Amino acid sequence: MIDLYTWTTPNGRKASIALEELGIPYEVHAVDIGKDEQFKPEFLKISPNNRIPAIVDRDNNFSLMESGAILLYLAEKAGKLLPADTLKRYRVIEWLMWQMGGPGPMFGQVHHFVKYNKGKAPYAEERYLKEAKRLYGVLDRRLADHEFVADDYSVADIAIWPWVSRFDWQTIDLNQFPNVKRWYVTIANRPAVRKGYDVPEIPMP
């Protein structure tokens, strides 16, 4: 049993989608970041960086923060969504790290400046939106000849997909990135993804 400490953000949804896909039993503990619950002392003991998601594995009383580390841990625990072959494994890790260093922080900045603070910092809006479109282009080119980012469906797809699911926040027209759109819709139709997303509807292009 996994205790999942999470909220309805792309990073939080990575963990719940992975748990559903892997079939690992879990109990959800909501951490309302709008009310600063991530700064409570009891959560700090589990997540020293005060960020969701975080997990506690009851099997060994092991806690873990950072969504990328959580995805790798859960995949290894279940023996799924992370190849055993060394080269294939590192291809998955490569694209997982791409998400952690690219779409995660860059799309997050688009949300901050373009969605929530539009008109306050035109330079920042232009800078981060330009980078977001570049990253969509990288993903689109990758998916031109790959069904999923690392050939087979993996934790790399699970890491990237929730950030793309906020394409409307990013003012992105997925029709301009047809390979991303095809991949996005394919994953959106997976029952485990729909359940892990934990809302009635997934935004569709």
C-alpha positions as CSV (number, residue, x, y, z in Angstrom):
1,M,0.0,0.0,0.0
2,I,1.2,3.5,-1.0
3,D,0.2,6.7,0.8
4,L,0.0,9.3,-1.9
5,Y,0.2,13.0,-0.9
6,T,-1.0,15.0,-3.8
7,W,-3.0,17.8,-5.4
8,T,-4.6,18.4,-8.8
9,T,-1.4,19.6,-10.6
10,P,0.4,18.0,-13.5
11,N,3.1,16.7,-11.2
12,G,0.5,15.3,-8.8
13,R,-1.3,13.6,-11.6
14,K,1.8,11.9,-12.7
15,A,1.9,9.9,-9.5
16,S,-1.8,9.0,-9.5
17,I,-1.8,8.0,-13.1
18,A,1.2,5.8,-12.6
19,L,-0.3,4.1,-9.6
20,E,-3.5,3.3,-11.6
21,E,-1.5,2.1,-14.6
22,L,0.7,-0.1,-12.4
23,G,-2.2,-1.5,-10.3
24,I,-0.5,-0.6,-7.0
25,P,-3.0,0.0,-4.2
26,Y,-2.9,3.5,-2.7
27,E,-4.6,5.8,-0.4
28,V,-4.8,9.5,-1.3
29,H,-4.0,12.3,1.1
30,A,-5.0,15.7,-0.3
31,V,-2.5,18.5,0.2
32,D,-4.3,21.7,-0.7
33,I,-1.5,23.9,-2.0
34,G,-4.0,26.8,-2.3
35,K,-4.2,26.8,1.5
36,D,-0.4,26.3,1.9
37,E,-0.9,22.9,3.4
38,Q,2.4,21.8,1.9
39,F,4.2,23.8,4.5
40,K,2.7,22.0,7.5
41,P,5.4,20.4,9.7
42,E,4.0,16.9,9.3
43,F,4.2,17.1,5.5
44,L,7.7,18.5,5.7
45,K,8.8,15.2,7.3
46,I,7.7,13.4,4.2
47,S,8.7,16.0,1.6
48,P,11.6,18.1,2.7
49,N,11.1,20.4,-0.3
50,N,7.5,21.2,0.6
51,R,6.2,20.0,-2.8
52,I,3.7,17.5,-4.0
53,P,3.6,14.7,-4.8
54,A,5.2,12.6,-2.2
55,I,4.7,9.0,-1.2
56,V,5.1,6.7,1.7
57,D,5.5,3.0,0.9
58,R,4.0,1.2,3.9
59,D,5.8,-2.1,2.9
60,N,9.1,-0.7,4.1
61,N,8.1,2.7,5.7
62,F,10.0,4.5,2.9
63,S,9.1,8.0,2.0
64,L,10.0,9.7,-1.3
65,M,9.5,13.1,-2.9
66,E,10.0,14.5,-6.4
67,S,7.7,13.1,-9.1
68,G,10.4,11.8,-11.4
69,A,11.9,9.7,-8.6
70,I,8.5,8.5,-7.6
71,L,7.7,7.3,-11.1
72,L,11.0,5.4,-11.3
73,Y,10.5,3.9,-7.9
74,L,6.9,2.7,-8.6
75,A,7.8,1.3,-12.0
76,E,10.6,-0.7,-10.4
77,K,8.4,-1.8,-7.6
78,A,5.8,-3.1,-10.0
79,G,8.2,-4.3,-12.7
80,K,6.3,-2.4,-15.4
81,L,6.5,0.7,-17.6
82,L,10.4,0.8,-17.3
83,P,12.3,-1.7,-19.5
84,A,14.9,-4.1,-18.0
85,D,17.1,-3.7,-21.1
86,T,19.8,-1.1,-20.3
87,L,19.6,0.9,-23.5
88,K,15.8,0.9,-23.6
89,R,15.7,1.8,-19.9
90,Y,17.9,4.8,-20.4
91,R,15.8,6.0,-23.4
92,V,12.9,6.1,-21.0
93,I,15.0,7.9,-18.4
94,E,16.2,10.3,-21.0
95,W,12.7,11.5,-21.9
96,L,11.7,11.5,-18.2
97,M,14.6,13.9,-17.5
98,W,13.6,15.9,-20.6
99,Q,10.2,16.5,-19.0
100,M,11.7,17.4,-15.6
101,G,14.1,19.9,-17.1
102,G,11.9,21.2,-20.0
103,P,8.1,21.0,-20.1
104,G,7.7,20.9,-16.3
105,P,9.4,24.2,-15.4
106,M,8.9,26.0,-18.7
107,F,5.2,25.2,-19.1
108,G,4.8,26.2,-15.4
109,Q,6.2,29.6,-16.2
110,V,3.7,29.9,-19.1
111,H,0.9,29.2,-16.7
112,H,2.2,31.8,-14.3
113,F,2.8,34.6,-16.8
114,V,0.3,33.9,-19.6
115,K,-2.7,32.5,-17.7
116,Y,-2.5,34.1,-14.3
117,N,-0.6,37.3,-14.8
118,K,-1.3,38.2,-18.5
119,G,-0.1,41.7,-19.4
120,K,2.1,42.2,-16.4
121,A,5.4,41.0,-17.9
122,P,5.3,40.9,-21.7
123,Y,9.0,39.9,-22.0
124,A,8.4,36.9,-19.7
125,E,5.2,36.0,-21.6
126,E,7.1,36.0,-25.0
127,R,10.1,34.2,-23.6
128,Y,8.3,31.3,-22.0
129,L,5.7,30.9,-24.6
130,K,8.4,30.7,-27.3
131,E,10.2,28.0,-25.3
132,A,7.0,26.1,-24.8
133,K,6.3,26.0,-28.5
134,R,9.9,24.9,-29.1
135,L,9.4,22.0,-26.7
136,Y,6.1,21.0,-28.3
137,G,8.1,20.9,-31.6
138,V,10.7,18.7,-30.0
139,L,8.0,16.3,-28.8
140,D,6.2,16.4,-32.2
141,R,9.3,15.5,-34.1
142,R,10.0,12.6,-31.7
143,L,6.5,11.3,-32.1
144,A,6.6,11.5,-35.9
145,D,8.1,8.0,-36.0
146,H,7.5,6.7,-32.5
147,E,4.1,5.6,-31.1
148,F,5.2,6.7,-27.6
149,V,8.2,8.8,-26.6
150,A,10.4,5.8,-25.8
151,D,8.9,3.3,-28.3
152,D,6.7,1.5,-25.7
153,Y,4.3,3.2,-23.3
154,S,6.3,4.1,-20.2
155,V,6.7,6.4,-17.2
156,A,8.2,8.9,-19.6
157,D,4.8,9.3,-21.3
158,I,3.1,9.5,-17.9
159,A,5.5,12.3,-16.9
160,I,4.9,14.4,-20.0
161,W,1.2,13.8,-20.6
162,P,-0.3,15.8,-17.7
163,W,1.7,18.9,-18.6
164,V,0.4,18.7,-22.2
165,S,-3.1,18.2,-20.8
166,R,-3.0,21.9,-20.0
167,F,-2.4,22.9,-23.6
168,D,-5.3,25.4,-23.2
169,W,-3.5,27.2,-20.3
170,Q,-0.5,27.4,-22.6
171,T,-2.5,28.8,-25.5
172,I,-1.3,25.9,-27.6
173,D,-3.3,24.7,-30.6
174,L,-2.5,21.0,-30.8
175,N,-3.6,20.9,-34.4
176,Q,-0.2,22.6,-35.1
177,F,1.5,19.6,-33.6
178,P,-0.4,16.6,-35.1
179,N,1.9,13.9,-33.7
180,V,1.5,15.3,-30.2
181,K,-2.2,15.4,-30.7
182,R,-2.4,11.8,-31.8
183,W,-0.3,10.7,-28.8
184,Y,-2.2,12.9,-26.5
185,V,-5.6,11.5,-27.5
186,T,-4.3,7.9,-27.4
187,I,-3.2,8.3,-23.8
188,A,-6.3,10.3,-22.8
189,N,-8.4,7.3,-23.8
190,R,-6.6,4.9,-21.4
191,P,-9.0,4.0,-18.5
192,A,-6.2,4.2,-16.0
193,V,-5.2,7.7,-17.1
194,R,-8.8,8.9,-16.9
195,K,-9.1,7.5,-13.4
196,G,-5.7,8.8,-12.3
197,Y,-6.4,12.2,-13.6
198,D,-9.2,12.3,-11.1
199,V,-11.6,14.8,-12.7
200,P,-14.8,14.2,-14.7
201,E,-13.3,15.3,-18.0
202,I,-10.0,15.5,-19.7
203,P,-9.7,18.6,-21.9
204,M,-9.6,17.5,-25.5
205,P,-8.3,19.4,-28.5
